[in-house]
Amino acid sequence: MPANTVDNQECFQGCTPEAGIRVRRKREFRGLQIALFLNGSQGTPFSLQELEKGLRLADPDYSIEFYGEDETGDFGLLLHNGIECGPVEINWAGNIFESELEEHRLNVKASRAPNRNQVLNVLNETDALFVIQVLLGRVGEEIDVTFGRIDPIFGWLSENRKGLTYAELEGFYDGNELIFKERIRS
């Protein structure tokens, strides 16, 4: 980890560019984590700049406020028409997300689900992890509106990258199909 980064949890909350320090800590919010386990980078490193460019082709109201990049990944805040959708980050293999991969592998291995091998294969070949912390609970806003803002991300990613989507408290999706339901531990 670079000297100018403080790692306090697995997610980040902004940065302090005037001090030259990015603070990575779990952001307090009412939300849901959605991750995309990507494999086969197709010879091109995946970045938030690439994602923003693709999203803006579909809808010019998308933007990403970039917090920066280091050897662990890209970090930023996704906005649609100036409205915060949530913090986003891309982590690359061999760094911060290895423990998360291992946790998912153990959960999948313990299952007898028919698609467990498909999920394990993707987890074992994952070379990048895209995460969005979806901000929920805006006053007067239906949850469908919130998720409607982030749906284009997963459409673009499924057209341009291979992988599975993981939705917290739900499980793994291949496209729109739930192929592995998460077991909720009590």
C-alpha positions as CSV (number, residue, x, y, z in Angstrom):
1,M,0.0,0.0,0.0
2,P,1.4,3.4,-0.9
3,A,2.5,5.7,1.9
4,N,-0.2,8.2,1.1
5,T,-3.1,5.7,1.6
6,V,-4.6,4.7,5.0
7,D,-6.4,1.4,4.8
8,N,-9.0,1.1,7.5
9,Q,-11.6,-1.3,6.0
10,E,-12.4,-2.8,2.6
11,C,-14.4,0.2,1.2
12,F,-13.4,3.9,0.9
13,Q,-14.9,7.2,1.7
14,G,-13.5,10.1,-0.3
15,C,-10.0,11.5,-0.1
16,T,-8.2,14.5,1.2
17,P,-6.2,15.7,-1.9
18,E,-5.0,18.8,-0.2
19,A,-3.2,16.7,2.4
20,G,-2.2,14.2,-0.3
21,I,-3.8,11.3,1.7
22,R,-6.7,9.0,0.5
23,V,-8.5,7.5,3.4
24,R,-10.0,4.1,2.7
25,R,-12.6,3.2,5.3
26,K,-16.0,1.7,5.4
27,R,-18.5,4.4,4.5
28,E,-21.5,4.7,6.7
29,F,-24.6,4.6,4.5
30,R,-27.9,2.8,4.0
31,G,-27.2,0.7,1.1
32,L,-26.5,-2.6,-0.5
33,Q,-23.2,-3.9,-2.0
34,I,-23.3,-5.3,-5.5
35,A,-20.1,-6.8,-6.9
36,L,-19.1,-8.1,-10.3
37,F,-16.4,-10.8,-10.3
38,L,-14.7,-10.3,-13.7
39,N,-12.5,-12.8,-15.5
40,G,-10.6,-12.8,-18.7
41,S,-9.6,-9.2,-18.8
42,Q,-9.4,-9.6,-22.6
43,G,-5.9,-8.1,-22.6
44,T,-7.2,-4.7,-21.4
45,P,-7.0,-3.5,-17.8
46,F,-10.5,-2.5,-16.6
47,S,-10.8,1.0,-15.2
48,L,-13.4,3.4,-14.0
49,Q,-12.5,5.7,-16.9
50,E,-13.4,2.9,-19.3
51,L,-16.7,2.3,-17.4
52,E,-17.6,6.1,-17.5
53,K,-16.9,6.3,-21.2
54,G,-19.1,3.3,-21.9
55,L,-22.0,4.6,-19.7
56,R,-21.8,8.1,-21.2
57,L,-22.4,6.6,-24.7
58,A,-25.7,5.2,-23.4
59,D,-26.6,8.2,-21.3
60,P,-24.5,11.4,-21.1
61,D,-25.9,12.2,-17.7
62,Y,-23.5,9.6,-16.1
63,S,-20.3,10.7,-14.6
64,I,-17.7,9.3,-12.1
65,E,-16.0,11.6,-9.6
66,F,-12.6,10.0,-9.5
67,Y,-10.8,9.7,-6.2
68,G,-7.8,8.1,-7.6
69,E,-5.9,4.9,-8.5
70,D,-3.1,3.0,-6.9
71,E,-1.7,-0.5,-7.2
72,T,-4.9,-2.0,-5.6
73,G,-7.4,-0.3,-7.9
74,D,-9.6,2.6,-9.0
75,F,-11.9,4.5,-6.7
76,G,-14.7,7.0,-7.3
77,L,-18.3,8.0,-6.9
78,L,-20.9,7.2,-9.6
79,L,-23.4,10.0,-10.3
80,H,-26.3,10.2,-12.6
81,N,-27.6,13.6,-13.5
82,G,-25.7,14.9,-10.5
83,I,-27.4,12.4,-8.1
84,E,-25.1,10.2,-6.1
85,C,-25.7,6.5,-7.0
86,G,-22.9,5.2,-4.7
87,P,-19.2,4.7,-4.3
88,V,-17.6,2.5,-6.9
89,E,-14.3,0.8,-7.0
90,I,-12.3,-1.7,-9.1
91,N,-9.8,-3.9,-7.5
92,W,-7.3,-6.1,-9.4
93,A,-6.2,-9.6,-8.6
94,G,-3.6,-10.1,-6.0
95,N,-4.6,-7.4,-3.6
96,I,-7.4,-6.3,-1.3
97,F,-10.2,-8.6,-2.5
98,E,-8.4,-11.9,-2.0
99,S,-10.1,-12.5,1.4
100,E,-13.5,-11.7,-0.1
101,L,-12.9,-14.2,-2.9
102,E,-11.9,-16.9,-0.4
103,E,-15.0,-16.3,1.7
104,H,-17.2,-16.7,-1.4
105,R,-15.2,-19.9,-2.5
106,L,-15.8,-21.5,0.9
107,N,-19.5,-20.7,0.9
108,V,-19.9,-22.1,-2.6
109,K,-17.8,-25.2,-1.9
110,A,-20.0,-26.0,1.1
111,S,-23.1,-25.9,-1.1
112,R,-24.8,-28.7,-3.1
113,A,-26.3,-26.2,-5.6
114,P,-26.3,-27.4,-9.2
115,N,-24.4,-24.4,-10.5
116,R,-21.7,-24.4,-7.8
117,N,-19.0,-25.5,-10.3
118,Q,-19.8,-22.6,-12.6
119,V,-19.6,-20.1,-9.8
120,L,-16.3,-21.7,-8.5
121,N,-14.8,-21.5,-11.9
122,V,-15.5,-17.8,-12.2
123,L,-14.2,-17.1,-8.6
124,N,-11.0,-19.0,-9.4
125,E,-10.4,-17.1,-12.6
126,T,-11.4,-13.7,-11.3
127,D,-8.8,-11.0,-12.2
128,A,-10.8,-7.9,-11.3
129,L,-13.6,-7.0,-8.9
130,F,-16.0,-4.1,-9.5
131,V,-18.0,-3.0,-6.5
132,I,-20.8,-0.4,-6.1
133,Q,-22.3,0.5,-2.8
134,V,-25.8,1.3,-3.9
135,L,-27.2,4.2,-1.8
136,L,-30.7,3.5,-0.7
137,G,-33.3,5.4,1.3
138,R,-33.6,8.8,-0.4
139,V,-36.7,10.5,0.9
140,G,-39.6,10.0,-1.6
141,E,-37.6,7.8,-4.0
142,E,-38.8,4.3,-4.9
143,I,-36.2,1.6,-4.8
144,D,-36.9,0.8,-8.5
145,V,-35.8,4.3,-9.4
146,T,-32.6,3.8,-7.5
147,F,-31.8,0.5,-9.1
148,G,-32.9,1.9,-12.5
149,R,-30.0,4.3,-12.2
150,I,-27.4,1.5,-11.8
151,D,-28.9,-1.1,-14.2
152,P,-27.0,0.3,-17.2
153,I,-23.7,-0.4,-15.5
154,F,-24.4,-4.1,-15.4
155,G,-25.7,-4.1,-19.0
156,W,-22.5,-2.4,-20.2
157,L,-20.3,-4.8,-18.1
158,S,-22.1,-7.9,-19.4
159,E,-21.6,-6.7,-23.0
160,N,-17.9,-5.8,-22.5
161,R,-16.6,-8.2,-19.7
162,K,-17.1,-11.8,-18.6
163,G,-18.0,-12.6,-15.1
164,L,-20.8,-13.1,-12.5
165,T,-22.7,-10.5,-10.5
166,Y,-23.0,-10.9,-6.8
167,A,-25.8,-9.1,-5.0
168,E,-25.5,-9.0,-1.2
169,L,-28.2,-11.1,0.5
170,E,-29.2,-12.7,-2.8
171,G,-26.4,-14.5,-4.4
172,F,-24.7,-14.9,-7.8
173,Y,-26.3,-13.9,-11.1
174,D,-25.4,-14.8,-14.7
175,G,-27.0,-11.9,-16.5
176,N,-30.4,-11.6,-15.0
177,E,-30.6,-15.2,-13.8
178,L,-30.0,-16.1,-10.2
179,I,-27.7,-19.2,-10.5
180,F,-26.5,-19.5,-6.9
181,K,-28.6,-18.4,-3.9
182,E,-26.7,-17.1,-1.0
183,R,-27.1,-18.9,2.3
184,I,-27.8,-16.5,5.1
185,R,-25.7,-17.3,8.1
186,S,-27.4,-16.6,11.4
